[in-house]
Amino acid sequence: MGILDLDGALILLDLVDPIPREFSDTWVELYLQRENVALCPYDV
């Protein structure tokens, strides 16, 4: 699980396999270069 900060809008990222049918037309795939990804600790 992760969070994408897209210009101030926080978008929850999660792993699901397979994608539920009710969401099959609403998902996107993100292709990112490793150099552009940062991991930061957070409290839940």
C-alpha positions, 0 to 999 in steps of 0.5 A: 500500500502507498500514497501518491501525492499528485500536486497536493491530492493524495491518492491511495495506492494498493495491490489487488489481484485480480481487480474486482469486476466493479472496478475493472474499467476505472483503474490505471497502471502507473509506470515509474522510474525507480529514481523517481520513487521515494519511500517515507515512513508513516503512522497509521 
